[in-house]
Amino acid sequence: MPFMMSKSKTHGTSLVIGSLVWASAFIATAFLFKGHPAKDWIEAALFIGALTFLVWKPQRLVCVR
C-alpha cells in the first residue's frame, strides 16, 4: 500500500507544478507582449495546448479488488 500513496502524491505534485508553469506562462505573456496583438495569439495557443493536454491525457485504469 505505501507504493500507491507515493504514486498518488507524485501525481498531485506534478499537477500543482504543471498548473504553476501554465499560470507563469500566461502572466509572462501578459507582461512581455502588453499592447501587442501577438499576445492574444500566444495566450490562445497556451489555452488550447492546456485543454488539449487535459482532454487527450492518457487515463489510468483502476482495478478494484
N, C-alpha and C positions, 0 to 999 in steps of 0.2 A: 503493500500500500504506500510506503514512502515514495516509491518511484512515481506514482500517479500524482502525488502532491507536488513534487518538484517540476514535473512536466506542466502542470496547471499553472504553477507560479511563474514559470518561464514564459508561458503563453501570455499571461496577464502583463508581465513586464514588457514583453515585446510589443504588445498592443499599446501600452502607455507611451513607450518610446517612439513608436511609429506615429501616433497621434501628435506628439510634440514636434516631430520632424515636419509633418504636414502643416501644422499651425505655424511653425517657424518659417516655412517656405511662403505661406500666404502673407505673413507680416513683412518678410523681407521684400517680397514682390511689391507690396503696397508702398514701402518706403523708397525702394530703388527706382521704381517706374512711376512715381507720383506725377500725374498730369500727362502721362504718355499713353497713347492709345494701345500700345503693346501690353500694358498692364492687364487690361481686360482679357486679352487672348491668353496670356500666360496663366492668369488665375482660372480661366475656364479650362485650360488644359490640365492644371493641377486638380481641379474639382472632378473632371471626367476621369482622370487617372485614379483618383481615390475611389470613386464609385465603381470603376471597372475592377479594381483590386478587390473590393468588398463583395461584388456580385460573383466574380469568377474565381474567388479564393477556393482552393480545394477544401471540401468539407470532411471532417473526421467522422468516421463511423463509430458509433457507440454500441458495444455489445453488453447487454445487461444479463448477468448470470444469476 
